[in-house]
Amino acid sequence: MKKFKTVLILILVIVFALIAYFSFSSNKKTNDVSEDTSSAASFNFSDSIDDNGFWKNITALDYVKLCEYVGISIPSDIHEISDESV
């Protein structure tokens, strides 16, 4: 009987520890989200766009690495368009 009480107390301690951990971690996440939304609300995407509609000093090739696409074979039955669909 003593062993049963010890195991029961150990299980209760673990359950309460998990409840406390998840309640504090969920509070931290909601606080982080509220801070992020306030900074996102003050951000304006149009601030750094030039007259042509592009972002200033940003080139896609600085961030994207293109693969070798020349010579890729694609079967014609995949891209065959019927007269009914046109």
C-alpha angles and dihedrals in degrees: 000000000000091000090052092054091048092052091046092051091047091052091049092050091051092048093050091046091053092047091051092046095051094044092053093044092051090051090052092051093051091049091050091050093051091051091049094050093051092053091043091052090058093049116096118196092202095061096087100034117113128216093276093057097254129118113258117253093359122118123182092223089064089064105026128065111204119215125224100275098166110104098022108145119218119185113245094227090067093058100033110130119205124219091242093059092053 
